[in-house]
Structure formats: C-alpha cells, structure tokens
Amino acid sequence: MARAAARMAPKSKPAPQLPPALMAELERRRAGLARHMARAVVAVVHWDDSTGVPPQREAIAKACEAGLDLFLATAREARPATPEELRRVAQLGILQARSSQSVEPILAAYRIAARVAWDAILRAWRGHPEATPEAIMITANYVFAALDQVAAEVTKTYLHAREQHLQRGTRARARLFHALISDNFDSDLELQKQALALNMPIAATGYVAAVSKLVVGNRDGARGGEALGEVAASLDVPRGAIHHVTDPSTLVTLWPAESAADVEGARQFVTQLHKEAVNRSGSARARVRAGIGGYHAGLRGISRSYLEAQQAIEAGRKLRPDAIAHGHDEVIPHLVLAQNPRLAERFVAHSLGPLLDPRTRNREQLLETLEAYLSRGSVKDAAAELNLHRHTVLYRLDKLRELLGGDLDTPAIRLRLQLALDLRKLI
C-alpha cells in the first residue's frame, strides 16, 4: 500500500537550470561586469547629507561581485542562496548603517546593479541558439529572486546594525552628559575628544542648565520628560545646545553661554518649549515648569548650574506653582533662609504671629487675602484674583492690620510679610 502511494505521489520537478554556455559567458565577464555595475551605482544613486557618507567605490564593487557570485552559484547549482552568501552581499548595508538615516539608497543601489546585470545577460544571449523564451524566463526568475533575497537581507542587516550603532551612541551620549552635570571628568580636552567622536559639539565657554517638567493638572507627567525631549528636538537652538532626558519625567537642557546675560536665552527657550507643549497637548492642557541655574564659566561650572536649576524648580513649585520659569537668582533669599529651618520658623512665627494660630477665626481666608494683596499690589487687583467684592477685601485688610499691628502699605513691612509667606511654603 505504501509502495502504491509512493508511486502515485507526484514527483517534484527538478529546478530548472540555465544553459551552460550562458553560465560560462557570465563567469568570463564577471570582473568587468562588477566594475560596470559599480560605476552605475555611483553615478545614478543620489548620495547626500541625509544618507550619510557614500561608501567607497571599492566597497561597492565588492558588493557587486558578491551579488554576481550569489547569482552564479544559485543558478549553477539550482539551489537557494545560503545565509552566508546573503550576509556577504549585505555588507554594504552594514557599512552604510554607521552613518545613514535611510536604507533606501542601499536598496536603490542593488536595484540598479541588478538592472545592469540583467542588461548584460540579455546582450550575452543575443543571437545565441539556446536563447529561447523559456530560458530567458528562467534567467529572469533567477535574477529577480536573487535581488529579492538580497534586498530582504540588506534591510534586515541594516536595521540590526543601525540599532546597535544607535544604542552604542545613545549610551555614550548619556555617559558624556552625566559626566558634564556631575563634574565627573578628567580634563576639558578629554571631554571634547569624546564629544567630537559622538558628533556632539560642546561649548567650552560654559552652559546654563535648565531642568524642565511637563505638568498635567497639578501633577508632573509620568512620561513628561520624554515628551518634552521630542518637543525640544523640533525647536531651533544654537550650536552646542544639549538636551537629555535624565528620567522619564525630567528633561535637562544645557544652554551654551558666555556670560550671565545668556541666562535670558535659556529662559526664552523654556518659554518657547512651554508654548509648543501647550499646543501639542490639546485638551490635556499640559504646561511646562522649569528651573534655570546661573552661569558659571567653563565646563566645570555645569554641575553647579545644574544643581541650582534643580533647587530653583523645587522652590518654584512651592512658591509660584503656576509660573513657567523659576530662576535660581530669584529664589536665593528663600533658599538661604530655608537652609536653617529653625531660624526660618522663628522668622515666620514672628512675622505672621496670630495668623498661624488655629484658634484665629477665618485665618486661611485672611492668609489668602494677604498673599493676593501683597502680590497684586492693590485692593482692586486682589479682589479680582480672589473673585470677591472689593469691600470684602477691605474688611479683611482691616482685620489683618488689627492682628498684625502694622501698616500693610509700608515697603519694609510688605517685604517682611511676603518673605514670611514664601518661607512658610518652603519649610
């Protein structure tokens, strides 16, 4: 029964083979044909800055020779290409992956090379007695099957090599960035060499650090740093500016600077970042909160500016939660006093006195009114901010004068009360 089934089973047809005369002619022309293919690739494929540095002609010629060898081997032996043969012809893709942003020029190069090879095959067969339509069809199948295999292998190899290259570059950039903000490097020269190898220009004169977070509602966005990184990459920035997402919620920008006046440039960048983030967030109504450090000359000063930016955004979050940019220089008095919590608490208790006593009636409303009046500067503006009638604000101010025992319009008293209100938020 089994023998009968075996007799009845259809026999697989042997793979069609190309005429020996054609194979011999192609092998004879192999070197010249490879050079002709390479010339066509160099002349026709559009290599520019977006595709990276073009491969050398010798590398292209080797790839063309490997492609011809693949075609001849599979045609001669009527078999599919081996993985090793495909890897050999994909080497051009590996070379290009180190500098290119697109695999398309590579695939275009292989298509042009295949077209040249096909034209040469047709010329070699012209007038040949074995050049039947069936034989030409078999040849075309071999040529374009080989091209499909090569294109698939090149794409796979390119993507793998490109991913490895980018991962190495990303890790190296991250190490360099952390060396800058932590002052963990041996010399400026060594750092400049590393940056040059990564095509990451750095300004030797120094930087101003800006720490930015994306705020959604009243909370920092969990992936806000990554979102801001994408926004920052789309903005026009001076040469040498560096962005890095230090954690999923935080974007750190190093803004190139030559003096303290360049802090304003970092502030304008943060404002632009905020506007673009608001536009992109749509109904989510996200916004940016940022801390900006001071300028300290040289690459060694970056770590200090970064620390100041962290202090500024943390203090600003408590003092002015609705503000966009918080400069370190603006919060220095608060930070100095807050470094000694005991003295700060004494100062707050002495300045605000009865307003801190839980037994004081409506003390939260009085504190709210005092802050609005001091920040806005007038009864009218304070009433508008609090959404109250001006007479209500006047009544509360009278109550505050009674409790605090002073003239709220005296500059020295206003300054002392404003500082006490701010310190109350920090301690």
C-alpha positions in Angstrom: 0.0 0.0 0.0 2.8 2.4 1.0 4.6 1.5 -2.3 1.5 2.2 -4.3 1.1 5.5 -2.6 4.7 6.4 -3.3 4.2 5.5 -7.0 1.0 7.7 -7.1 2.7 10.7 -5.3 3.7 13.4 -7.7 7.4 13.7 -8.3 8.9 17.1 -7.6 10.2 18.6 -10.7 13.9 19.4 -10.7 14.8 23.1 -10.5 15.3 24.5 -14.0 18.9 25.2 -14.8 20.5 27.9 -17.1 22.3 26.8 -20.3 25.9 26.0 -19.6 27.0 28.3 -22.4 25.4 31.3 -20.7 26.9 30.4 -17.3 30.4 30.2 -18.9 30.0 33.6 -20.6 28.8 35.3 -17.4 31.7 33.8 -15.4 34.1 35.1 -18.0 32.7 38.6 -17.8 32.4 38.6 -14.0 35.1 41.1 -13.1 34.2 43.6 -15.9 30.5 43.3 -15.2 31.1 44.0 -11.5 33.0 47.2 -12.3 30.2 48.3 -14.7 27.6 47.7 -12.0 29.7 49.7 -9.5 30.0 52.6 -12.0 26.3 52.7 -12.5 25.6 52.7 -8.7 28.0 55.6 -8.1 26.6 57.6 -11.0 22.9 57.0 -10.5 22.2 56.7 -6.8 21.7 60.0 -5.0 24.0 60.2 -2.1 23.7 63.4 0.1 23.9 64.6 3.6 20.7 62.9 4.6 22.0 59.5 3.5 25.4 59.8 5.2 28.9 59.5 3.7 28.8 57.4 0.4 30.6 54.1 0.5 33.9 53.9 -1.3 33.8 52.6 -4.9 35.9 49.6 -3.9 33.3 48.6 -1.3 30.5 49.0 -3.9 32.5 46.9 -6.4 33.0 44.1 -3.8 29.3 44.1 -3.1 28.5 43.8 -6.8 31.0 40.9 -7.2 29.3 39.2 -4.2 25.9 39.7 -5.9 27.2 38.2 -9.1 28.7 35.2 -7.2 25.4 34.7 -5.5 23.6 34.7 -8.8 26.1 32.3 -10.5 26.2 29.9 -7.5 22.4 29.6 -7.2 21.9 29.4 -11.0 24.7 26.8 -11.5 23.6 24.5 -8.7 19.8 25.3 -9.0 19.5 26.0 -5.3 18.5 28.9 -2.9 21.1 31.2 -1.5 22.8 30.3 1.7 22.7 32.6 4.7 26.5 33.1 4.4 26.1 34.2 0.8 23.3 36.7 1.7 25.4 38.1 4.6 28.3 38.7 2.2 26.2 40.7 -0.3 24.6 42.7 2.7 28.0 44.1 3.8 27.3 47.4 2.0 24.2 47.8 4.1 26.3 47.2 7.3 28.8 49.8 6.2 26.1 52.4 5.4 24.3 51.8 8.7 27.1 53.5 10.6 26.3 56.9 9.0 23.0 56.8 7.2 19.5 57.6 8.3 17.9 55.6 5.5 18.3 52.2 3.9 16.6 53.3 0.6 19.8 54.4 -1.2 21.3 50.9 -0.5 18.2 49.2 -2.0 18.3 51.6 -4.9 22.0 50.6 -5.4 21.1 46.9 -5.6 18.2 47.5 -8.0 20.5 49.5 -10.3 23.2 46.8 -10.1 20.6 44.1 -10.9 19.4 46.1 -13.9 22.9 46.4 -15.2 23.4 42.7 -14.7 20.2 41.8 -16.5 21.1 44.0 -19.5 24.5 42.3 -19.7 22.8 38.9 -19.6 20.4 39.9 -22.4 23.4 41.1 -24.5 25.3 37.9 -23.9 22.4 35.9 -25.1 21.7 38.0 -28.2 21.7 35.6 -31.2 22.6 32.6 -29.0 20.9 29.4 -30.3 19.8 28.4 -26.7 18.2 31.8 -26.0 14.6 30.5 -26.1 11.8 32.4 -24.4 11.6 29.7 -21.8 15.3 30.0 -21.0 15.1 33.8 -20.8 12.2 33.5 -18.3 14.2 31.1 -16.2 17.1 33.5 -16.2 14.8 36.4 -15.2 13.4 34.4 -12.3 16.9 33.7 -11.0 18.0 37.4 -11.3 15.0 38.8 -9.6 14.7 36.1 -7.0 18.3 36.8 -6.1 17.5 40.5 -6.0 14.5 40.0 -3.6 16.7 37.8 -1.3 19.5 40.4 -1.3 17.1 43.3 -0.6 15.5 41.4 2.3 18.9 40.6 3.8 20.2 44.1 3.3 17.2 45.6 5.1 17.4 43.2 8.0 21.2 43.6 8.3 20.9 47.4 8.0 18.3 47.7 10.7 20.1 45.4 13.1 23.4 47.2 12.6 21.8 50.6 12.8 20.0 49.7 16.0 23.3 48.6 17.6 25.0 51.7 16.4 22.3 54.0 17.8 22.3 52.1 21.1 26.0 52.5 21.5 25.8 56.2 20.5 22.9 56.8 22.9 24.7 55.1 25.8 27.9 57.1 25.1 25.9 60.4 24.9 24.2 59.6 28.2 27.6 58.9 29.8 29.0 62.1 28.5 26.0 64.1 29.6 26.2 62.7 33.1 29.9 63.4 33.3 29.1 67.1 32.5 26.4 67.6 35.0 28.2 65.7 37.8 31.7 67.2 37.1 33.0 63.7 36.7 35.7 64.0 34.0 39.4 64.2 34.0 40.0 67.2 31.7 38.2 69.5 29.3 40.3 68.2 26.4 39.4 64.6 27.1 35.7 65.6 27.2 36.0 67.5 23.9 37.5 64.4 22.3 34.6 62.2 23.4 32.1 64.8 22.2 33.8 65.0 18.8 33.7 61.2 18.4 29.9 61.4 19.1 29.4 64.3 16.7 28.2 66.2 19.8 29.7 69.7 19.8 30.1 71.3 23.2 30.8 74.9 24.1 34.0 75.3 26.1 32.8 78.7 27.4 30.2 77.1 29.6 26.5 76.4 29.9 23.3 77.4 31.7 21.3 74.4 32.9 17.5 74.3 32.7 15.5 71.5 34.3 12.0 71.1 32.8 9.0 69.0 33.7 5.6 68.6 32.0 2.8 69.4 34.4 -0.7 67.9 33.7 -3.3 69.3 36.1 -1.4 69.7 39.4 1.0 66.8 38.9 4.2 66.1 36.9 3.5 64.0 33.9 4.9 60.4 34.3 6.5 60.5 30.9 6.7 64.2 30.6 10.5 64.3 30.2 10.3 62.1 27.1 7.5 64.1 25.6 9.4 67.4 26.2 12.5 65.8 24.6 10.6 65.3 21.4 9.3 68.9 21.6 12.8 70.3 22.3 14.3 68.4 19.3 11.9 70.2 17.0 12.9 73.7 18.2 15.7 75.9 16.8 18.6 76.1 19.3 22.1 77.4 19.0 25.0 75.1 18.1 26.2 73.2 21.2 22.9 73.1 23.0 22.3 69.7 24.6 19.1 68.0 25.6 18.9 64.8 27.7 16.0 63.0 29.4 17.6 62.2 32.8 14.5 60.3 33.9 11.0 59.7 32.3 9.6 62.9 33.9 12.6 65.3 33.5 14.3 67.0 30.6 17.6 68.7 31.2 18.8 71.3 28.7 22.4 72.7 28.7 22.2 76.1 27.0 25.5 77.4 25.6 26.6 80.6 27.3 29.5 83.0 27.5 28.2 85.2 30.3 25.4 85.7 32.9 23.5 87.6 30.2 22.9 84.3 28.4 20.6 83.1 31.2 17.9 85.1 29.4 18.4 82.9 26.3 17.7 79.8 28.4 14.6 81.5 29.8 13.3 82.3 26.3 13.9 78.7 25.3 11.8 77.5 28.2 9.1 79.8 27.2 9.2 78.5 23.7 9.2 75.0 24.9 6.1 75.7 27.1 4.2 77.3 24.1 4.9 74.3 21.9 4.0 71.8 24.6 0.7 73.6 25.2 -0.1 73.5 21.5 0.7 69.8 21.2 -1.1 68.7 24.4 -4.5 69.9 23.2 -7.3 69.1 25.6 -4.9 67.7 28.1 -3.8 71.3 28.9 -0.3 70.4 29.8 2.3 73.1 30.6 5.9 73.4 31.5 7.5 74.1 34.8 11.3 74.8 34.7 14.2 75.8 37.0 17.1 77.7 35.5 20.5 77.8 37.0 23.1 80.6 36.9 26.1 80.9 34.6 29.4 79.6 35.8 32.3 79.7 33.4 33.8 76.6 31.8 32.7 73.0 31.6 33.4 72.6 35.3 30.7 75.1 36.1 27.9 73.0 34.5 27.4 70.8 37.6 26.9 73.9 39.7 24.4 75.4 37.3 22.5 72.0 37.2 22.3 71.9 41.0 20.9 75.4 41.0 18.4 74.6 38.4 17.2 71.6 40.5 16.9 73.9 43.5 15.1 76.6 41.5 12.4 74.2 40.1 11.7 72.7 43.5 11.5 76.1 45.3 9.4 77.5 42.4 7.0 74.6 42.6 6.1 75.6 46.2 6.4 79.4 45.8 4.8 80.1 42.4 3.2 76.8 41.2 1.6 78.5 38.2 4.7 80.1 36.9 6.7 78.7 33.9 10.3 79.5 34.6 12.0 79.9 38.0 15.4 81.4 38.0 17.8 80.4 40.8 18.9 84.0 41.3 15.2 84.9 42.1 14.9 82.4 44.9 18.3 82.8 46.5 16.9 84.7 49.6 14.4 82.0 50.2 16.9 79.2 49.8 19.4 80.9 52.1 16.9 81.3 54.9 15.4 77.8 54.3 18.8 76.2 54.9 18.3 76.9 58.6 14.8 75.7 59.3 14.8 76.8 63.0 15.6 80.4 62.1 13.1 80.3 59.2 10.4 79.0 61.5 11.1 81.8 64.1 11.0 84.4 61.4 7.7 83.1 60.0 6.2 82.9 63.5 7.4 86.4 64.4 6.1 88.0 61.2 2.7 86.2 60.8 2.0 85.6 64.5 -1.7 85.3 65.1 -2.4 84.1 61.5 -0.7 80.8 62.4 -2.8 80.2 65.5 -5.6 77.6 64.7 -7.9 79.5 67.1 -7.8 82.6 64.9 -11.2 82.9 63.1 -11.1 82.6 59.3 -7.3 82.6 59.3 -7.0 80.7 56.0 -9.1 83.3 54.3 -7.0 86.1 55.8 -3.8 84.5 54.7 -5.1 84.1 51.2 -6.2 87.7 51.1 -2.8 88.9 52.5 -0.9 87.0 49.8 -3.1 88.3 47.0 -2.9 91.9 48.2 0.9 91.7 48.6 1.5 90.1 45.2 -1.1 92.2 43.2 -0.4 95.5 45.0 -3.9 96.9 45.0 -7.3 96.2 46.5 -8.9 96.1 43.1 -6.5 93.5 41.6 -6.6 91.4 44.8 -10.4 91.3 44.7 -10.3 90.3 41.0 -7.9 87.4 41.8 -9.9 86.2 44.7 -13.2 86.7 42.9 -14.5 88.9 45.7 -16.1 92.3 46.1 -13.6 95.0 46.9 -15.5 95.8 50.2 -14.9 92.2 51.4 -11.1 92.6 50.7 -11.1 96.0 52.5 -12.8 94.4 55.5 -10.2 91.6 55.6 -7.3 94.0 55.3 -8.6 95.9 58.3 -8.7 92.7 60.2 -5.2 91.9 59.1 -3.9 95.3 60.3 -5.6 94.6 63.6 -4.0 91.2 64.0 -0.5 92.1 62.7 -0.3 95.5 64.2 1.2 97.4 61.3 0.7 99.4 58.1 0.4 96.9 55.3 1.5 99.6 52.8 4.9 100.3 54.4 7.5 98.8 52.0 9.6 97.2 54.8 6.5 95.5 56.3 5.3 94.3 52.9 8.7 92.8 52.1 8.9 91.1 55.5 5.4 89.6 55.2 5.9 88.5 51.6 9.1 86.7 52.6 7.4 85.1 55.6 4.6 83.8 53.4 7.1 82.3 50.9 9.2 80.7 53.7 6.0 79.2 55.1 5.6 77.2 51.9 9.3 76.0 51.9 9.6 74.8 55.5 
